[in-house]
Amino acid sequence: MPMFTRRLILPFSLGLVAGACADPTPPTLNQKCFHHEDCDDGQFCERAEGKPDGLCREGDVPDDAGSDDGVAGTTGGSDGEPSGDTDPTSTSNGTGNPVTDSATAGSSGDQGTTGDDTDSDDSDGSTDSTSGSTGSDPACADGAVDEGELCFDNPVTVASESTVRGVDAADIDGDGHIDIAAVYHPGNGLGAARIAMGEGDGSFAPAQPVSLGTGGYERVVLAPFGDLDVDMCAVDTLQNEISCVRGDGNGGFRNVSTHSGGSFDLLLVDLNGDGDLDLLTPNSEFMQGYTGDNETFPPTASWLDEDNVQFPIVGMEHAQLGGGGLPDIIVATPNQSRVRILHTDGGPGNPFTTPTILNIPGEAPVDVAVGDFNGDGDLDVAAAVEGGVRVWINTNGNGVDFDAPTLHDVDPGTVGVKAGDFNNDGLDDIVSANTSGTVSVVLSVDGTMFDPQVSIPMPGTPYDLAVADFNEDGSPDIVVADGNAARVLLSNP
């Protein structure tokens, strides 16, 4: 059995549950989207500023949105007392120098092996893969960014708590600026969330606490429910539960609800196209769904899926990889050395049809991401494996046919992966969180070849990350849960 380090793994049993059929072309309203074309006629893809994805909304495409760009406007709220967190405008390592594209390691292309950490000890005074910029006049230090250049400012602490394990980003308070939610898992049953409100310039107000109940939280998801206010759910791995709170649209959260079962990860997604988000999470012996109804979920699961999945599932994502208007659920199953794409049919009960299997023998994928890595308009799949990321190109745009995977090196201990176009060339790139103490960015050349990584050292141990444009300069930035704090990395400062 392949070994991996993301979370504790236990042996589990399997079973089968039959699925049901439904309208093959249900409406896409409130469905996750990346382009306006992902939505039905009379709808457009509404995306918060800086977010790579959004939801289908009724109405015409805004005049200033472009052919496939959404518009800002998701709303929501946060609540709590001042936390006394570290000043979010100060840097955390005191160097004052940005990390640049000279801090690279590894190689591009399909390597066929994993676990190598190359170029970690340069002797010529240039930046290596485990330190920040050194030497004179690092690239971007004066704020001038050349075309195709990539650099990141030093990490800025926005929420300090032991131990921050999960982060997500969205416009929580409806002011048009992206905010951050961080959840922590101290191991003593006292975990909760902190919310840091963005100012739109890369700075944040002091983080505020939000009660989720007593537990140790591992992952958090922000999403607008039926009233369009941004709500929050987090997985409690200590008590095997999900906790959710509802945003009031004015900066507050209310009505904590708990839902039995759940571990490792979670998604909020409209699986059946009825306009209400559903809650999806893996459990010890199955994946379970809670069918949403006007911002509420039942206390126990509405349905179970045990379709030949060897558990655990430890990473999940959702996107429309093919046609039909319904989401695909992409999951990492490390014990099987597989990424599974679960196609949905919108029916009641278990909504999944026959999955597409992406095999990577000898490797243990622990997280997944989607992005258009080759610029053809179709979403592709990436998976985090030990010391690398695997990329599958969606060859026919149907979410079923994929090219053979390519492997691209990052630093050891890869546990999280996301996508975003960091150099604004029209191709999505990949960022990974690595428990070796770094965040790695690899820039796509053509979807199968990626430039050597930019390796960004972090003060703690990265577990999770999210991508959004926090300073509203048109380039995506990164927020990282590094075990000690949630920290923001601004790109091309």
Secondary structure, DSSP 8 states (H G I E B T S, - for coil): -----SS-------B--------SS---TT-EESSGGGS-TTEEEE--TT-S-EEEEES---TTSTTT------EE-----------TTSBSSS----EETTSEES--S--S------S---SSSS--TTS---SSS-TTTTS---TT--EE---EEEEE-TTEEEEEEE-SSSSSS-EEEEEE--SSS-EEEEEE-B-SSS-B---EEEEEEEE-EEEEEEEE-TTSEEEEEEEETTTTEEEEEEE-SSS-EEEEEEEE---S--EEE-SSSSSS-EEEEE-SSSEEEE--BTTB--SS-SEEE-BS--S---EEEEE--SSSS--EEEEEEGGGTEEEEEEB---SSS-B-S-EEEE-TT----EEEEE-SSSSSS-EEEEEETTEEEEE-BTTSSSS-B---EEEE--SSEEEEEEE-TT-SSS-EEEEEETTTEEEEE-BSSSS-B--EEEEE-SS---EEEEE-SS-SSS-EEEEE-SSEEEEE-B--
